[in-house]
């Protein structure tokens, strides 16, 4: 398996990227290769400080960088030799099995949709985050920012995608799906939630348990928590802020540490034709190491093909 990593993406690139990738050498399977995409002389300059196997790490030169403040669509076409553009081209050509970056999120989404393509039958792809359950395991929260404004049919597909992700990536049997709302009663919520609820209830492809509230996020009531991207991003940023406060206070608790986004490395774009993951711009070495591990896990789960097969069987979804 060839795992593509944008070496120039993020606030701490390429130094933290290189450190994380070197650490990831021992965490990937025999025969797996990490391909770093970016400014080759600069990458090699940083690699010189480490011991690494050339059988595990190779480099593809990409001299341009899409900056965090670049307009995504324009930059993607204007900078064809950027690390993000080259990464997507290699993924599309089958020279990579996965591609991940902590760079410009908008450019990553543009590449995901227009270079790799949305799986036939889906309205929009989504991004998901893992939220720790109090006792053990993780729930899936989606969407977490890709789709701030959505309609009920899109939310219904999010539930379907999240359920498959929980089953085949997290290995959760018959995952329970909940709709994030301001009350547990069926008729609660805004127009979007009220319109989405009956669609989820009628969806035979998911194990819908009804509405869940904010205080249910950690208790494991639902394995998949569905919401629009506007709400999901606020929840995600609040969880990150809570972790940062607890870390500053030196809270020594295993559950608090499980809130650290670096444990997962990156969030997958679910619903496109090949595995793509997007990481936080402030990611450091630990996150990049786990980005590699989870990229390989996502590819080996076969999630993209499973989604394709399920959609082919359920054209009316």
C-alpha positions as CSV (number, residue, x, y, z in Angstrom):
1,X,0.0,0.0,0.0
2,X,1.2,3.5,-0.9
3,X,0.2,6.2,1.6
4,X,0.4,9.7,0.3
5,X,1.2,12.5,2.7
6,X,1.3,16.3,1.9
7,X,4.7,17.2,3.4
8,X,4.0,21.0,3.0
9,X,0.5,21.1,4.5
10,X,-0.1,22.7,7.9
11,X,1.4,25.4,10.1
12,X,4.3,23.2,11.2
13,X,5.3,21.7,7.8
14,X,7.6,20.2,6.9
15,X,9.5,19.7,10.2
16,X,6.6,18.1,12.2
17,X,5.4,16.2,9.1
18,X,8.8,14.6,8.6
19,X,9.2,13.8,12.3
20,X,5.7,12.1,12.4
21,X,6.4,10.2,9.2
22,X,9.7,8.8,10.5
23,X,7.8,7.7,13.7
24,X,5.2,6.1,11.5
25,X,7.7,3.7,9.9
26,X,7.4,1.2,12.6
27,X,3.6,1.5,12.8
28,X,2.7,0.5,9.3
29,X,2.6,-3.0,7.8
30,X,5.4,-4.7,6.0
31,X,5.4,-3.6,2.4
32,X,3.6,-0.3,3.0
33,X,5.3,2.8,1.6
34,X,4.8,6.4,2.7
35,X,5.1,8.9,-0.1
36,X,6.0,12.4,1.0
37,X,4.8,15.0,-1.6
38,X,6.5,18.5,-1.5
39,X,9.7,20.4,-1.9
40,X,12.2,17.6,-2.2
41,X,15.4,19.5,-1.2
42,X,13.6,20.9,1.9
43,X,12.1,17.5,2.8
44,X,15.6,15.8,2.5
45,X,17.1,18.5,4.6
46,X,14.7,17.6,7.5
47,X,15.1,13.9,6.9
48,X,18.8,14.1,7.3
49,X,18.4,14.5,11.0
50,X,16.7,11.1,11.3
51,X,17.3,7.4,10.8
52,X,14.8,6.1,8.2
53,X,14.4,3.3,5.7
54,X,14.3,4.3,2.1
55,X,12.2,1.2,1.5
56,X,9.5,2.8,3.7
57,X,9.7,6.5,2.7
58,X,10.0,8.0,-0.7
59,X,9.5,11.6,-2.0
60,X,7.7,13.1,-5.0
61,X,8.9,16.6,-5.8
62,X,6.2,19.3,-5.8
63,X,7.7,22.8,-5.7
64,X,4.5,24.8,-5.1
65,X,2.4,25.2,-2.0
66,X,-1.3,26.1,-1.7
67,X,-1.2,28.5,1.3
68,X,-3.9,28.5,4.0
69,X,-5.3,31.8,2.8
70,X,-5.3,30.9,-0.9
71,X,-8.8,30.8,-2.5
72,X,-9.2,27.0,-2.9
73,X,-10.7,26.6,-6.3
74,X,-8.5,29.2,-7.9
75,X,-5.3,27.9,-6.2
76,X,-6.0,24.3,-7.1
77,X,-5.9,25.2,-10.8
78,X,-3.3,28.0,-10.6
79,X,-0.8,25.8,-8.8
80,X,-0.7,22.5,-10.6
81,X,2.7,21.6,-9.1
82,X,1.6,22.2,-5.6
83,X,1.8,19.3,-3.1
84,X,-2.0,19.1,-2.8
85,X,-2.6,19.2,-6.6
86,X,0.2,16.6,-7.2
87,X,-1.2,14.4,-4.4
88,X,-4.6,14.3,-5.9
89,X,-3.3,13.6,-9.4
90,X,-1.2,10.6,-8.1
91,X,-4.3,9.3,-6.2
92,X,-6.5,9.6,-9.3
93,X,-3.9,7.8,-11.4
94,X,-3.7,4.9,-8.9
95,X,-0.1,5.7,-7.9
96,X,-1.3,6.3,-4.3
97,X,-3.8,4.3,-2.3
98,X,-4.6,7.2,0.0
99,X,-3.9,10.9,0.3
100,X,-3.9,13.1,3.4
101,X,-3.0,16.7,4.2
102,X,-3.1,19.2,7.0
103,X,-3.0,22.0,4.4
104,X,-5.8,24.2,2.9
105,X,-9.0,22.4,3.8
106,X,-10.9,24.1,1.0
107,X,-8.4,22.9,-1.6
108,X,-8.6,19.4,-0.1
109,X,-12.3,19.4,-0.6
110,X,-12.1,20.8,-4.1
111,X,-9.7,18.0,-5.0
112,X,-11.8,15.4,-3.3
113,X,-15.0,16.4,-5.3
114,X,-13.6,17.4,-8.6
115,X,-10.5,15.2,-9.0
116,X,-11.6,12.0,-7.2
117,X,-15.4,12.5,-7.5
118,X,-18.4,11.8,-5.3
119,X,-19.6,8.2,-5.3
120,X,-22.6,7.8,-7.7
121,X,-25.9,8.2,-5.9
122,X,-24.7,10.5,-3.2
123,X,-25.7,14.2,-3.1
124,X,-22.7,15.4,-1.1
125,X,-19.7,13.9,0.7
126,X,-19.2,14.5,4.4
127,X,-16.5,14.7,7.0
128,X,-16.7,12.9,10.3
129,X,-14.9,13.2,13.7
130,X,-14.4,10.5,16.4
131,X,-15.8,11.4,19.8
132,X,-14.8,9.2,22.8
133,X,-17.5,7.4,24.7
134,X,-17.1,7.7,28.5
135,X,-16.6,4.0,29.1
136,X,-14.8,2.8,25.9
137,X,-14.8,3.2,22.2
138,X,-15.8,6.1,20.0
139,X,-18.9,7.6,18.4
140,X,-18.9,9.1,14.9
141,X,-20.0,12.8,14.7
142,X,-21.0,14.0,11.2
143,X,-21.0,16.4,9.4
144,X,-18.3,18.5,11.1
145,X,-18.0,21.4,8.8
146,X,-18.1,20.4,5.1
147,X,-21.8,21.1,4.7
148,X,-23.0,24.0,6.9
149,X,-26.3,24.2,5.0
150,X,-28.1,21.0,4.1
151,X,-31.5,19.5,3.4
152,X,-33.2,16.6,5.0
153,X,-32.3,14.1,2.2
154,X,-28.6,15.0,2.6
155,X,-28.9,14.4,6.4
156,X,-30.5,11.0,5.7
157,X,-27.5,10.1,3.6
158,X,-25.1,11.3,6.3
159,X,-26.8,8.8,8.7
160,X,-26.2,6.1,6.1
161,X,-22.6,7.0,5.6
162,X,-21.9,7.4,9.3
163,X,-23.4,4.0,10.0
164,X,-21.2,2.3,7.4
165,X,-18.1,4.1,8.7
166,X,-18.9,3.0,12.3
167,X,-19.4,-0.6,11.2
168,X,-16.5,-1.1,8.8
169,X,-13.9,1.4,10.2
170,X,-14.7,1.2,14.0
171,X,-16.0,-2.3,13.8
172,X,-19.2,-1.4,15.7
173,X,-21.9,-4.0,15.3
174,X,-25.3,-2.7,14.2
175,X,-24.4,0.9,15.1
176,X,-27.1,3.0,16.8
177,X,-27.8,6.3,14.9
178,X,-29.1,9.4,16.7
179,X,-30.1,12.8,15.4
180,X,-28.5,15.7,17.4
181,X,-31.4,17.8,18.6
182,X,-32.5,20.1,21.5
183,X,-34.8,17.4,22.9
184,X,-35.5,13.7,22.8
185,X,-39.1,14.0,21.6
186,X,-39.9,13.2,18.0
187,X,-41.2,16.6,17.1
188,X,-38.4,18.6,18.7
189,X,-36.0,20.9,16.9
190,X,-35.8,23.3,14.1
191,X,-37.4,22.7,10.6
192,X,-34.3,20.8,9.4
193,X,-34.4,18.3,12.4
194,X,-38.2,18.0,12.2
195,X,-38.0,17.2,8.5
196,X,-35.1,14.8,8.8
197,X,-36.5,12.8,11.7
198,X,-39.1,10.9,9.6
199,X,-36.6,10.1,6.9
200,X,-34.3,8.5,9.4
201,X,-37.1,6.6,11.0
202,X,-38.1,5.2,7.6
203,X,-34.5,4.3,6.6
204,X,-34.2,0.5,6.8
205,X,-30.4,0.8,6.2
206,X,-29.7,2.3,9.6
207,X,-30.5,1.5,13.3
208,X,-32.2,4.8,14.1
209,X,-32.8,5.3,17.8
210,X,-34.3,8.8,17.7
211,X,-33.1,12.2,18.9
212,X,-30.0,12.6,21.1
213,X,-29.1,15.8,23.0
214,X,-25.8,17.5,23.8
215,X,-25.5,15.7,27.1
216,X,-25.6,12.4,25.2
217,X,-22.4,13.0,23.2
218,X,-20.1,11.2,25.6
219,X,-22.5,8.6,27.1
220,X,-22.6,6.1,24.2
221,X,-26.3,6.4,23.7
222,X,-25.6,6.7,19.9
223,X,-22.7,5.3,17.9
224,X,-23.4,7.7,15.1
225,X,-24.5,11.3,15.8
226,X,-25.9,13.1,12.8
227,X,-26.1,16.9,12.4
228,X,-25.6,19.6,9.8
229,X,-22.0,20.8,9.3
230,X,-22.7,24.2,11.0
231,X,-23.7,22.5,14.3
232,X,-21.1,19.7,14.0
233,X,-18.2,22.2,13.6
234,X,-19.3,24.1,16.7
235,X,-19.5,20.9,18.7
236,X,-16.1,19.8,17.4
237,X,-14.4,23.1,18.2
238,X,-16.0,23.1,21.7
239,X,-14.6,19.6,22.3
240,X,-11.1,20.8,21.2
241,X,-11.3,23.8,23.4
242,X,-12.3,21.7,26.4
243,X,-9.3,19.5,25.8
244,X,-7.0,22.5,25.6
245,X,-8.3,23.9,28.8
246,X,-7.9,20.6,30.6
247,X,-4.4,20.1,29.2
248,X,-3.3,23.6,30.4
249,X,-4.7,22.6,33.9
250,X,-2.6,19.4,33.6
251,X,-5.6,17.2,34.1
252,X,-4.4,13.7,34.4
253,X,-7.3,11.6,33.2
254,X,-7.4,8.9,30.4
255,X,-10.7,10.2,29.1
256,X,-9.5,13.7,28.7
257,X,-6.5,12.5,26.7
258,X,-8.8,10.6,24.4
259,X,-10.2,14.0,23.3
260,X,-6.9,15.0,21.8
261,X,-7.4,15.3,18.1
262,X,-3.8,14.2,17.5
263,X,-4.7,10.7,18.5
264,X,-6.6,10.2,15.2
265,X,-4.4,12.4,13.0
266,X,-7.0,13.3,10.4
267,X,-10.7,13.1,9.6
268,X,-11.8,11.2,6.5
269,X,-13.8,12.6,3.6
270,X,-16.6,10.0,3.4
271,X,-18.5,9.5,0.1
272,X,-15.8,10.0,-2.5
273,X,-14.3,7.4,-4.7
274,X,-10.9,7.0,-3.0
275,X,-9.6,7.5,0.6
276,X,-8.8,11.1,1.5
277,X,-8.2,12.5,4.9
278,X,-7.9,16.1,6.2
279,X,-6.0,17.1,9.3
280,X,-6.0,20.1,11.6
281,X,-3.6,22.9,10.4
282,X,-1.9,23.0,13.8
283,X,-1.0,19.3,13.7
284,X,2.3,18.2,15.1
285,X,4.3,15.0,14.8
286,X,2.0,12.8,16.8
287,X,-0.9,13.7,14.5
288,X,1.1,13.1,11.4
289,X,2.1,9.6,12.6
290,X,-1.5,8.7,13.4
291,X,-2.6,10.2,10.0
292,X,-0.5,7.6,8.3
293,X,-1.8,4.8,10.5
294,X,-5.5,5.8,10.0
295,X,-5.0,6.4,6.3
296,X,-3.9,2.8,5.9
297,X,-6.7,1.5,8.1
298,X,-9.3,3.5,6.1
299,X,-8.0,2.1,2.8
300,X,-7.9,-1.5,4.1
301,X,-11.4,-1.2,5.5
302,X,-12.7,-1.1,1.9
303,X,-15.2,1.6,3.0
304,X,-15.4,3.3,-0.4
305,X,-16.3,0.1,-2.3
306,X,-18.8,-0.9,0.4
307,X,-20.6,2.5,0.1
308,X,-20.7,2.0,-3.7
309,X,-22.2,-1.5,-3.4
310,X,-24.8,-0.4,-0.8
311,X,-25.9,2.5,-2.9
312,X,-26.3,0.3,-5.9
313,X,-28.6,-1.9,-3.9
314,X,-30.6,1.0,-2.5
315,X,-31.1,3.4,-5.4
316,X,-34.0,5.1,-3.6
317,X,-31.9,6.2,-0.6
